[in-house]
Amino acid sequence: YRRESESSVTVAHRKGSNCEFEFQAFSSVRDWSEKNDIASYYDSVIDIKLVSSLMYTLKMVSESYFEGVFGRVKELFKPVNRSLLREYCIAGKKWWQFKEFEFVLNHSATEVRQFLKDKEEVAQEKAFAKLIAPRFILEGRNPGIIFFPCWLVNNPYQKLFYEALHKEFDLSIQGFDQKALCREVINNAKGKFKFIHLHWLHNFFDENDPSVLANTIDTLTYAKELGFEIIYTAHNIVSHDSDNPALEREFRAKILNLVDHSLAHGNFAKQKLQDEFDINACSIDIVPHGTYGDFYGDLIDKSVAKEKFGVPVDSTVFLFFGNIKGYKGIFNLLTSFENLRKTRGDIYLIIAGRVLDNTLMPELTRRTKDANIIFRPGFVQNSEVVEYFSSADLCVLPYESVLTSGAAMLSLSLRCPILAPSIGVLPEVVSEGVGILFHSFDDMEQAMEAFSMEQIPQFSSLAFNQLLNEYSWPNVIKNVSFLDCIEN
């Protein structure tokens, strides 16, 4: 019955009652233990749970109920085996819990109340200090960039981008949690950093809580008053799964009014920023999504990779890689694959990535039972990425909407050709030598069939070399015009 969150029923009930339910619960457990002649060692287990739970209750209960609850808790603590509890707390590295237990036994309700308040204040200070601590640090000679949010776990894009800027311009760079965008961090950064860089703006507002946007605007306005310049990278125009696109555009526009420099991944994205938010073209730099270089390691032999997935060496393997959401069109791909499978036994489909929309899972499970479909839901470890792309003959992006695509650049970085929709910035990246563009899902299916029958010209190693050079990070960051004044 314990759920340690502000929204839980038990927390709300503890705060607004004398917690009789909890005392009854432990009384019932004691009765059960005695009536059923439970082994004596289990009394220690009950003691440990009782101390842990009732200390939590004392921290939650409201002022009006505290003294009454405290008196009952203190009486229940008296028969607890002190030496065994101490031994448990030492072994479990919970010495703080034993200290709390001792304090309750030896002090008054008023003293314990103040003790717990003081502890809570210290805990909040530590939690805030942890929240505003940088997650990513590059030391440089020149005042540089603090960026929000710092998302390095699932995608190395930010790491590669900022390492390139650091190397070229010798910038100091730090990355923070999105909730760390506050005046305290801005004050700490003053004099050491010049720019605040925002990614994925949906982190800085909440359609159900206007105060989140208000705090963002307040912090950014304060930062600009101190001389900071605001950078924004347009990874998307509006969230693909937004419940209220019009309201989201309104919120985004308010943030973008404070932005000094925008980065777009292509001409299409730049034009969308101009059209949707009336951003001055002169303040937008086209900085494409760079390659992943050798971040994921070297490719392995294709025949070895295919054997790892249990598919014949001479088969055609299509790959869908990345997070799975509705707009990414996974069912369009499955429909095309199912149609081709009616006459083909030598084609395979590998689907790998986290299913971020759980409503898709039942249909995904049902439609991936074909022996020629390998469905690997979940996070793909960095060490496994090259295995997927080494095994694939063609990476398919059946997206229904997209502005830019990290999966496309990942596939191209690993020299795996792609089949992608002719939307967003993809037509600016995908040339004939490295991939195929489609204009409808019928086109996509026809291209898959033609590819599997070797009716499409061979992709070019030279084309891959040219693309990987063009989109290497040293070349990509040359387009960041507002850093030209910095001496490297």
C-alpha positions as CSV (number, residue, x, y, z in Angstrom):
1,Y,0.0,0.0,0.0
2,R,3.0,2.3,-0.1
3,R,3.6,4.5,-3.2
4,E,6.1,7.2,-2.6
5,S,4.8,9.9,-5.0
6,E,2.8,13.1,-4.5
7,S,0.0,11.9,-6.7
8,S,-0.6,8.6,-4.9
9,V,-3.8,7.9,-3.0
10,T,-1.9,6.7,0.1
11,V,0.2,9.9,0.3
12,A,-2.9,12.0,0.1
13,H,-4.6,9.8,2.7
14,R,-1.7,10.0,5.1
15,K,-1.5,13.8,4.8
16,G,-5.2,14.2,5.6
17,S,-5.9,11.5,8.3
18,N,-4.8,10.0,11.5
19,C,-3.5,7.0,9.5
20,E,-5.6,4.5,11.4
21,F,-5.5,2.2,8.3
22,E,-1.8,1.8,8.8
23,F,-1.9,1.0,12.5
24,Q,-4.7,-1.5,11.8
25,A,-2.6,-3.1,9.1
26,F,0.4,-3.7,11.3
27,S,-1.8,-4.9,14.2
28,S,-3.3,-7.5,11.8
29,V,0.1,-8.7,10.7
30,R,1.2,-9.1,14.4
31,D,-2.0,-11.1,15.1
32,W,-1.5,-13.3,12.1
33,S,2.1,-14.0,13.2
34,E,1.1,-15.0,16.7
35,K,-2.0,-17.1,15.8
36,N,-0.1,-19.0,13.1
37,D,3.0,-19.6,15.1
38,I,5.2,-17.9,12.5
39,A,9.0,-18.4,13.0
40,S,10.5,-15.9,15.4
41,Y,12.9,-14.5,12.8
42,Y,10.0,-13.1,10.9
43,D,9.2,-10.7,13.8
44,S,12.4,-8.9,12.8
45,V,11.1,-8.6,9.3
46,I,7.9,-7.1,10.6
47,D,9.9,-4.7,12.8
48,I,11.9,-3.5,9.8
49,K,8.8,-2.9,7.7
50,L,7.1,-1.2,10.6
51,V,9.9,1.2,11.2
52,S,10.4,2.0,7.5
53,S,6.7,2.5,6.9
54,L,5.8,4.5,10.0
55,M,8.8,6.8,9.6
56,Y,7.6,7.6,6.1
57,T,4.1,8.3,7.6
58,L,5.6,10.7,10.1
59,K,7.1,12.6,7.2
60,M,3.8,12.7,5.4
61,V,1.2,13.4,8.0
62,S,-0.2,16.9,8.4
63,E,0.5,19.2,11.3
64,S,-3.0,18.8,12.8
65,Y,-2.6,15.0,13.1
66,F,1.1,14.8,13.8
67,E,1.2,14.7,17.6
68,G,-1.4,11.9,17.9
69,V,0.2,9.8,15.2
70,F,3.6,10.4,16.7
71,G,2.5,9.1,20.1
72,R,1.3,5.8,18.6
73,V,4.4,5.4,16.5
74,K,6.6,5.9,19.5
75,E,4.8,3.2,21.4
76,L,5.1,0.8,18.5
77,F,8.8,1.5,18.2
78,K,9.6,0.7,21.9
79,P,9.4,-3.2,21.6
80,V,11.4,-3.2,18.3
81,N,14.6,-5.2,18.6
82,R,17.1,-2.4,18.5
83,S,20.2,-4.4,17.9
84,L,18.7,-6.3,15.0
85,L,17.4,-3.1,13.4
86,R,20.8,-1.6,13.8
87,E,22.5,-4.6,12.2
88,Y,20.0,-4.4,9.3
89,C,20.5,-0.7,8.7
90,I,24.3,-1.1,8.7
91,A,24.2,-4.1,6.3
92,G,21.7,-2.3,4.0
93,K,23.5,1.0,4.1
94,K,20.5,2.7,5.7
95,W,22.2,4.2,8.8
96,W,20.0,7.2,8.4
97,Q,17.0,5.1,9.1
98,F,18.4,3.8,12.4
99,K,19.2,7.4,13.4
100,E,15.6,8.5,12.7
101,F,14.3,5.5,14.7
102,E,16.5,6.5,17.7
103,F,15.5,10.1,17.5
104,V,11.8,9.3,17.7
105,L,12.4,7.1,20.8
106,N,14.4,9.8,22.6
107,H,12.6,13.0,21.8
108,S,9.3,14.8,21.9
109,A,6.8,15.3,19.2
110,T,7.8,18.9,18.7
111,E,11.5,18.0,18.5
112,V,10.9,15.2,16.0
113,R,8.7,17.4,13.9
114,Q,11.5,20.0,13.6
115,F,14.1,17.3,13.0
116,L,12.1,15.9,10.1
117,K,11.5,19.4,8.7
118,D,15.2,20.1,8.8
119,K,16.0,16.8,7.1
120,E,13.5,17.5,4.4
121,E,15.0,20.9,3.7
122,V,18.5,19.4,3.4
123,A,17.1,16.6,1.1
124,Q,15.4,19.2,-1.1
125,E,18.6,21.2,-1.3
126,K,20.6,18.1,-2.3
127,A,18.0,17.1,-4.9
128,F,18.0,20.6,-6.4
129,A,21.8,20.7,-6.5
130,K,21.7,17.3,-8.3
131,L,19.1,18.5,-10.7
132,I,21.0,21.6,-11.8
133,A,24.4,19.8,-12.0
134,P,25.7,19.5,-15.6
135,R,25.3,16.1,-17.3
136,F,27.9,16.8,-19.9
137,I,31.0,18.9,-19.7
138,L,33.7,20.0,-22.2
139,E,36.2,22.5,-20.9
140,G,37.3,25.2,-23.4
141,R,39.2,28.5,-23.6
142,N,36.2,30.4,-25.1
143,P,32.9,31.2,-23.4
144,G,30.6,28.7,-25.0
145,I,27.2,27.0,-24.8
146,I,24.9,25.5,-22.1
147,F,22.3,23.3,-23.7
148,F,18.9,21.9,-22.6
149,P,17.8,19.1,-22.5
150,C,20.9,16.9,-22.3
151,W,19.8,13.6,-23.9
152,L,22.9,11.5,-24.4
153,V,21.6,8.0,-23.4
154,N,19.6,7.0,-26.4
155,N,21.2,9.0,-29.2
156,P,24.8,10.3,-29.5
157,Y,23.7,13.2,-31.8
158,Q,24.3,15.9,-29.1
159,K,27.6,14.4,-28.0
160,L,29.0,14.4,-31.6
161,F,27.7,17.8,-32.4
162,Y,29.1,19.5,-29.3
163,E,32.4,17.6,-29.5
164,A,32.8,19.0,-33.0
165,L,32.1,22.6,-31.9
166,H,34.5,22.2,-29.0
167,K,37.3,21.0,-31.2
168,E,36.8,23.7,-33.9
169,F,36.1,26.7,-31.6
170,D,37.6,25.6,-28.2
171,L,34.3,26.3,-26.5
172,S,33.3,25.5,-23.0
173,I,30.1,23.4,-23.2
174,Q,27.8,22.0,-20.6
175,G,24.5,20.1,-20.9
176,F,21.7,20.0,-18.4
177,D,18.4,18.3,-17.6
178,Q,15.4,20.2,-19.1
179,K,14.2,21.0,-15.6
180,A,17.5,22.8,-14.8
181,L,16.6,25.7,-17.1
182,C,16.3,28.2,-14.2
183,R,17.9,31.4,-12.9
184,E,20.3,29.6,-10.6
185,V,21.9,27.8,-13.6
186,I,21.9,31.0,-15.6
187,N,23.7,32.9,-12.8
188,N,26.3,30.2,-12.4
189,A,26.9,30.3,-16.2
190,K,27.3,34.1,-16.4
191,G,30.7,35.1,-17.7
192,K,31.7,31.5,-18.6
193,F,29.2,30.9,-21.3
194,K,27.6,33.1,-24.0
195,F,24.9,30.9,-25.5
196,I,21.9,28.9,-24.3
197,H,20.9,26.2,-26.8
198,L,17.5,24.7,-26.7
199,H,16.5,21.3,-28.3
200,W,13.1,19.7,-28.5
201,L,10.9,22.6,-27.3
202,H,8.1,20.4,-26.0
203,N,10.2,19.9,-22.9
204,F,9.7,23.6,-22.0
205,F,6.0,23.9,-21.8
206,D,3.0,21.8,-20.7
207,E,-0.4,22.3,-22.3
208,N,-2.0,21.5,-19.0
209,D,0.1,23.7,-16.9
210,P,0.7,27.3,-18.1
211,S,3.2,27.9,-15.4
212,V,5.8,25.7,-17.1
213,L,5.9,28.0,-20.2
214,A,5.8,31.1,-17.9
215,N,8.9,29.9,-16.1
216,T,10.6,29.1,-19.4
217,I,9.9,32.6,-20.7
218,D,10.9,34.2,-17.5
219,T,14.2,32.4,-17.4
220,L,15.1,33.0,-21.0
221,T,14.2,36.7,-20.7
222,Y,16.4,37.0,-17.6
223,A,19.2,35.3,-19.5
224,K,18.9,37.7,-22.4
225,E,19.0,40.6,-20.0
226,L,22.4,39.2,-18.7
227,G,23.7,39.1,-22.3
228,F,23.1,35.5,-23.2
229,E,22.1,34.7,-26.8
230,I,19.5,31.9,-27.4
231,I,20.0,29.2,-30.0
232,Y,17.3,26.7,-31.1
233,T,17.7,23.6,-33.2
234,A,14.5,22.6,-35.1
235,H,14.4,18.8,-34.7
236,N,10.7,19.1,-35.5
237,I,8.2,21.9,-36.1
238,V,5.4,20.4,-33.9
239,S,5.5,17.2,-31.9
240,H,4.3,14.3,-34.1
241,D,2.0,13.0,-31.4
242,S,0.7,16.4,-30.1
243,D,-2.9,16.4,-28.8
244,N,-3.3,20.0,-29.6
245,P,-1.0,21.2,-32.5
246,A,-2.5,24.7,-32.6
247,L,-1.9,25.3,-28.9
248,E,1.6,23.8,-29.2
249,R,2.4,26.2,-32.1
250,E,1.3,29.1,-30.0
251,F,3.5,28.0,-27.1
252,R,6.5,27.3,-29.4
253,A,6.0,30.8,-31.0
254,K,6.3,32.5,-27.6
255,I,9.7,30.7,-27.0
256,L,10.9,31.3,-30.5
257,N,10.3,35.1,-30.1
258,L,13.2,35.0,-27.7
259,V,15.5,33.0,-30.0
260,D,18.5,34.8,-31.6
261,H,19.9,32.0,-33.8
262,S,18.0,29.0,-35.3
263,L,19.6,25.9,-36.7
264,A,17.7,23.9,-39.4
265,H,18.8,20.5,-40.7
266,G,18.0,21.5,-44.3
267,N,16.4,24.0,-46.7
268,F,12.9,22.5,-46.2
269,A,13.2,22.9,-42.4
270,K,14.5,26.4,-42.8
271,Q,11.5,27.3,-45.0
272,K,9.1,25.7,-42.5
273,L,10.5,27.8,-39.7
274,Q,10.0,30.9,-41.8
275,D,6.5,30.0,-42.8
276,E,5.2,28.6,-39.5
277,F,6.8,31.1,-37.1
278,D,7.8,34.1,-39.2
279,I,11.5,33.7,-38.3
280,N,13.9,35.9,-40.2
281,A,15.8,33.9,-42.8
282,C,19.0,35.7,-41.9
283,S,18.9,34.2,-38.3
284,I,18.6,30.6,-39.6
285,D,21.7,28.6,-40.3
286,I,21.4,25.3,-42.2
287,V,23.4,22.8,-40.2
288,P,22.5,19.3,-41.4
289,H,22.4,16.3,-39.1
290,G,25.9,15.0,-39.2
291,T,27.0,11.4,-39.6
292,Y,27.6,9.0,-36.7
293,G,31.1,8.4,-37.8
294,D,32.7,5.4,-36.1
295,F,30.7,5.9,-32.9
296,Y,29.1,2.4,-33.2
297,G,32.2,0.7,-34.3
298,D,33.1,-1.2,-37.5
299,L,30.7,-3.1,-39.6
300,I,30.9,-6.9,-39.6
301,D,30.8,-9.3,-42.5
302,K,27.2,-9.4,-43.9
303,S,27.1,-13.2,-44.0
304,V,28.1,-13.4,-40.4
305,A,25.6,-10.7,-39.4
306,K,22.8,-12.5,-41.2
307,E,23.7,-15.8,-39.5
308,K,23.4,-14.1,-36.2
309,F,19.7,-13.4,-37.0
310,G,19.2,-16.8,-38.4
311,V,18.4,-15.7,-42.0
312,P,19.9,-17.2,-45.2
313,V,23.0,-15.5,-46.5
314,D,21.5,-15.1,-50.0
315,S,18.2,-13.6,-48.7
316,T,17.1,-10.0,-48.9
317,V,16.8,-8.4,-45.5
318,F,14.8,-5.2,-45.0
319,L,15.3,-3.3,-41.7
320,F,13.2,-1.0,-39.7
321,F,15.3,0.5,-36.9
322,G,14.4,3.0,-34.2
323,N,11.6,4.1,-31.9
324,I,8.2,2.8,-33.0
325,K,5.4,5.3,-32.9
326,G,2.2,5.6,-35.0
327,Y,3.5,8.3,-37.4
328,K,6.5,6.2,-38.3
329,G,4.3,4.0,-40.4
330,I,5.3,0.5,-39.2
331,F,2.0,-1.0,-40.3
332,N,2.5,0.4,-43.8
333,L,5.7,-1.5,-44.0
334,L,4.2,-4.7,-42.6
335,T,1.4,-4.5,-45.2
336,S,3.9,-4.1,-48.0
337,F,6.0,-7.0,-46.7
338,E,2.9,-9.2,-46.3
339,N,2.0,-8.5,-49.9
340,L,5.4,-9.4,-51.1
341,R,5.5,-12.5,-49.0
342,K,2.6,-14.0,-50.9
343,T,5.0,-14.9,-53.7
344,R,8.4,-14.6,-52.1
345,G,10.1,-16.8,-49.5
346,D,13.5,-15.3,-49.7
347,I,12.8,-11.9,-48.1
348,Y,13.1,-11.1,-44.4
349,L,12.1,-8.1,-42.3
350,I,13.9,-7.1,-39.1
351,I,12.1,-4.7,-36.8
352,A,14.2,-3.3,-33.9
353,G,13.4,-0.5,-31.5
354,R,11.4,0.7,-28.5
355,V,7.7,0.6,-28.9
356,L,6.8,4.1,-27.5
357,D,3.1,3.7,-28.1
358,N,1.8,0.7,-26.2
359,T,-1.5,0.8,-28.1
360,L,0.5,-0.5,-31.1
361,M,1.8,-3.6,-29.4
362,P,-1.2,-6.0,-29.8
363,E,-1.3,-5.5,-33.6
364,L,2.5,-5.6,-33.8
365,T,2.6,-8.9,-32.0
366,R,-0.1,-10.3,-34.1
367,R,1.4,-9.2,-37.4
368,T,5.0,-10.2,-36.7
369,K,4.4,-14.0,-36.3
370,D,5.6,-14.7,-39.8
371,A,8.8,-16.8,-39.5
372,N,10.5,-14.3,-41.9
373,I,9.9,-11.4,-39.6
374,I,12.3,-10.9,-36.7
375,F,10.7,-8.5,-34.1
376,R,13.1,-7.2,-31.4
377,P,11.2,-4.6,-29.3
378,G,13.2,-2.7,-26.8
379,F,16.3,-0.5,-26.5
380,V,19.1,-1.6,-28.7
381,Q,22.5,-1.6,-27.0
382,N,25.2,0.5,-28.8
383,S,27.3,-2.7,-29.2
384,E,24.4,-4.3,-31.2
385,V,23.7,-1.5,-33.6
386,V,26.3,-2.6,-36.2
387,E,24.9,-6.1,-36.2
388,Y,21.5,-4.9,-37.4
389,F,22.9,-2.7,-40.2
390,S,25.5,-5.2,-41.2
391,S,22.7,-7.8,-41.8
392,A,20.4,-5.4,-43.6
393,D,20.4,-5.0,-47.4
394,L,18.0,-2.0,-47.3
395,C,16.8,0.1,-44.3
396,V,13.2,1.1,-44.9
397,L,11.7,4.3,-43.4
398,P,7.9,4.1,-43.9
399,Y,7.3,7.4,-42.2
400,E,4.0,9.2,-42.7
401,S,5.5,12.5,-41.5
402,V,9.0,13.6,-40.7
403,L,11.1,16.7,-40.7
404,T,14.5,15.2,-40.3
405,S,15.6,11.6,-39.4
406,G,18.4,10.4,-37.2
407,A,17.6,6.8,-38.4
408,A,18.3,7.8,-42.0
409,M,21.7,9.3,-41.1
410,L,22.5,6.4,-38.9
411,S,21.8,3.9,-41.7
412,L,23.8,6.0,-44.2
413,S,26.7,6.3,-41.7
414,L,26.9,2.5,-41.6
415,R,26.7,2.4,-45.4
416,C,23.3,0.7,-45.5
417,P,21.2,2.2,-48.3
418,I,17.8,3.5,-47.4
419,L,14.2,3.6,-48.8
420,A,12.6,6.8,-47.5
421,P,9.7,9.0,-48.2
422,S,10.2,12.1,-50.3
423,I,9.2,14.5,-47.4
424,G,11.0,16.8,-45.0
425,V,14.7,17.2,-45.5
426,L,15.2,13.6,-46.7
427,P,15.2,14.5,-50.5
428,E,18.1,16.8,-49.7
429,V,20.1,13.9,-48.2
430,V,19.1,10.8,-50.1
431,S,20.7,10.6,-53.6
432,E,20.4,7.8,-56.1
433,G,23.8,6.4,-55.1
434,V,22.8,5.8,-51.4
435,G,19.1,5.3,-51.4
436,I,15.6,5.4,-53.0
437,L,12.8,7.9,-52.4
438,F,9.2,7.0,-52.7
439,H,6.1,9.3,-53.1
440,S,3.4,6.9,-51.9
441,F,3.3,3.6,-50.0
442,D,2.5,1.8,-53.2
443,D,5.8,3.2,-54.6
444,M,7.5,1.9,-51.4
445,E,6.2,-1.6,-52.0
446,Q,7.2,-1.5,-55.6
447,A,10.6,-0.3,-54.7
448,M,11.0,-3.1,-52.1
449,E,10.0,-5.7,-54.7
450,A,12.3,-4.3,-57.4
451,F,15.2,-4.1,-54.9
452,S,14.7,-7.7,-53.8
453,M,14.7,-8.8,-57.4
454,E,17.9,-6.8,-58.1
455,Q,16.1,-4.6,-60.6
456,I,17.5,-1.4,-59.0
457,P,21.1,-0.3,-60.0
458,Q,23.7,-1.1,-57.5
459,F,24.4,1.6,-54.9
460,S,27.7,3.3,-55.1
461,S,30.6,3.2,-52.7
462,L,31.8,6.5,-54.2
463,A,28.4,8.0,-53.5
464,F,28.6,6.9,-49.9
465,N,32.1,8.3,-49.5
466,Q,31.0,11.6,-50.9
467,L,27.9,11.8,-48.6
468,L,29.9,10.8,-45.5
469,N,32.5,13.4,-46.2
470,E,29.9,16.1,-46.9
471,Y,28.0,15.3,-43.7
472,S,31.0,14.8,-41.5
473,W,30.8,17.0,-38.4
474,P,33.8,19.1,-39.2
475,N,32.1,20.1,-42.5
476,V,28.6,20.4,-41.0
477,I,29.6,22.9,-38.3
478,K,31.2,25.2,-40.7
479,N,27.6,26.4,-41.4
480,V,27.2,27.8,-37.8
481,S,27.7,31.4,-38.8
482,F,27.3,33.1,-35.4
483,L,30.4,31.4,-34.1
484,D,32.6,32.8,-36.8
485,C,33.7,35.7,-34.6
486,I,35.3,33.2,-32.1
487,E,39.0,32.6,-32.6
488,N,39.8,28.9,-32.7
